[in-house]
Amino acid sequence: ILTAIIMVAQNNVNTANSEQSETRHFRIFYPVNKTKLYPNYMGNALNIDTIRRYLAESPRIDSIVIYSYASPDGPYKLNKRLAEERGKRARSYLIEQIPAERNFPDSLIIIKPTAENWEGLYDMISQSYPFSDKQEILDSLTKKNVTPDKKKALLKQHNRGTAWEYIKTEILPQLRYA
């Protein structure tokens, strides 16, 4: 997620020139094991166009935070590298898109990578997983003192692997983003 925090000056009858904070969120999705930005992947073209316009037209941008993720299906070390590289690539892209006249310092674009998007997986299963073993899967994800690799193994065992196949094809692609 690219999170841009802007301050918008407003003229208000009750208070002259009060400032209001606004936070906007945008997502750029990545195919599995990729860090390159693909404009035609999962609606990225529309998001890229929105980001480009936002950077050009927003009255004031104070900072940009890029949260970058890998899905929790591969090895942790690889996921960590993917999340970091996705954040760097998103940052480079943003720097190219900011109009020169904005004089926006690169130092105000911060990257916060997360190797494995477990929180996103939990949320998506809670919201959109259509099968009867939903609660069992959610319970597997919230077990205490269980390593990420063990969580992955537990997910792959549910419903003889059919739960994992659904998660892998329908949910995990939505967890690979910056």
C-alpha positions in Angstrom: 0.0 0.0 0.0 1.2 3.4 -0.8 -0.1 5.7 1.9 0.2 9.4 1.2 -0.7 11.8 4.0 -1.6 15.3 2.8 -2.8 18.4 4.5 -5.6 20.3 2.8 -6.2 24.0 3.7 -9.9 24.8 3.9 -11.7 28.1 4.2 -14.3 27.6 6.9 -16.8 30.2 8.1 -16.2 29.3 11.7 -12.4 29.0 11.6 -10.2 30.8 9.0 -7.7 28.6 7.2 -8.0 25.5 9.3 -6.0 22.4 8.1 -7.4 19.0 7.8 -5.4 15.8 7.4 -6.3 13.2 4.8 -4.8 9.8 4.2 -5.1 8.1 0.8 -4.3 4.4 0.1 -3.3 2.9 -3.2 -2.2 -0.6 -4.1 0.1 -2.0 -6.8 -0.1 -5.8 -7.1 2.7 -8.1 -8.0 2.7 -11.6 -9.5 4.2 -14.4 -7.4 8.0 -14.2 -7.0 8.1 -10.9 -9.0 9.3 -7.4 -7.9 8.9 -5.6 -11.3 5.9 -3.4 -11.7 3.4 -4.8 -14.2 0.9 -2.1 -15.3 -1.6 -4.7 -16.7 -1.6 -7.0 -13.7 -4.7 -7.1 -11.5 -6.0 -3.6 -12.2 -2.6 -1.9 -11.7 -3.2 0.4 -14.7 -6.0 2.2 -13.1 -4.2 2.4 -9.7 -1.0 3.7 -11.4 -3.0 6.4 -13.3 -4.7 7.4 -10.0 -1.4 7.6 -8.2 0.1 9.7 -11.1 -2.8 12.2 -11.0 -2.8 12.3 -7.2 0.9 13.1 -7.1 0.4 15.9 -9.7 -2.8 17.5 -8.3 -2.7 17.1 -4.5 -2.4 20.6 -2.9 0.2 19.4 -0.3 1.8 16.1 0.4 3.7 15.8 3.7 5.0 12.3 3.4 4.5 9.0 1.6 4.8 5.6 3.4 5.1 2.5 1.3 4.0 -0.7 3.0 5.2 -3.7 0.9 4.3 -7.3 1.3 4.8 -10.8 0.1 2.2 -13.5 0.5 2.9 -16.1 3.2 3.3 -19.1 0.8 7.0 -19.3 0.0 10.1 -19.5 2.2 10.4 -16.7 4.7 13.8 -15.5 3.5 12.6 -15.2 -0.1 9.4 -13.4 1.1 11.5 -10.9 3.1 13.6 -10.1 0.0 10.5 -9.8 -2.2 8.7 -7.4 0.2 11.8 -5.3 0.5 12.4 -5.2 -3.2 8.8 -4.4 -4.0 9.0 -1.4 -1.6 12.1 -0.2 -3.3 10.7 -0.5 -6.8 7.5 1.3 -5.7 9.6 4.1 -4.2 11.6 4.4 -7.4 8.4 4.5 -9.5 6.9 7.3 -7.2 10.1 9.4 -7.4 9.8 9.2 -11.2 6.1 10.3 -11.1 6.4 13.3 -8.8 6.4 16.5 -10.9 9.8 18.3 -10.5 8.0 21.5 -9.6 6.7 19.9 -6.5 10.2 19.9 -5.0 9.2 16.8 -2.9 12.3 15.4 -1.1 12.9 11.7 -1.7 13.7 11.4 2.0 9.9 11.8 2.8 9.2 8.5 1.0 9.5 5.8 3.6 9.4 2.0 2.9 8.0 -0.4 5.5 8.3 -4.0 4.2 6.6 -6.9 5.8 7.9 -10.3 4.7 4.7 -12.3 5.1 1.2 -10.7 5.0 -0.4 -12.9 7.7 -2.7 -10.2 8.9 -4.0 -9.7 5.4 -4.5 -13.4 5.0 -6.6 -13.6 8.2 -8.7 -10.6 7.1 -9.4 -12.0 3.6 -10.3 -15.5 4.9 -12.6 -13.8 7.4 -14.3 -11.8 4.7 -14.4 -13.9 1.7 -13.5 -17.6 2.3 -16.7 -19.4 1.2 -16.2 -22.9 2.7 -17.4 -24.5 5.9 -13.9 -25.0 7.3 -13.4 -21.2 7.6 -13.3 -21.2 11.4 -10.8 -24.1 11.5 -8.5 -22.2 9.2 -8.8 -19.0 11.2 -8.0 -20.9 14.3 -4.9 -22.3 12.7 -3.7 -18.8 11.8 -4.1 -17.6 15.4 -2.4 -20.4 17.2 0.1 -19.2 19.7 3.8 -20.3 19.6 3.4 -21.7 16.1 6.1 -20.8 13.5 5.1 -19.4 10.1 6.3 -22.6 8.5 4.0 -24.6 10.8 1.1 -22.3 10.0 1.7 -22.9 6.3 1.8 -26.7 6.9 -1.5 -26.6 8.8 -3.1 -24.6 6.0 -2.0 -27.1 3.4 -3.6 -30.0 5.4 -7.1 -28.5 5.7 -9.7 -30.4 3.7 -7.0 -32.6 2.1 -5.4 -29.6 0.4 -8.4 -28.2 -1.3 -8.5 -25.2 1.2 -4.9 -24.4 0.3 -5.6 -24.6 -3.4 -8.4 -22.1 -3.0 -6.3 -19.8 -0.8 -3.3 -20.0 -3.2 -5.3 -19.1 -6.3 -8.0 -16.7 -5.0 -6.5 -15.0 -1.9 -2.7 -15.0 -2.0 -2.4 -12.9 -5.2 -4.3 -10.1 -3.4 -1.6 -10.1 -0.6 1.3 -9.4 -2.8 1.4 -5.6 -3.1 3.1 -2.3 -2.2 
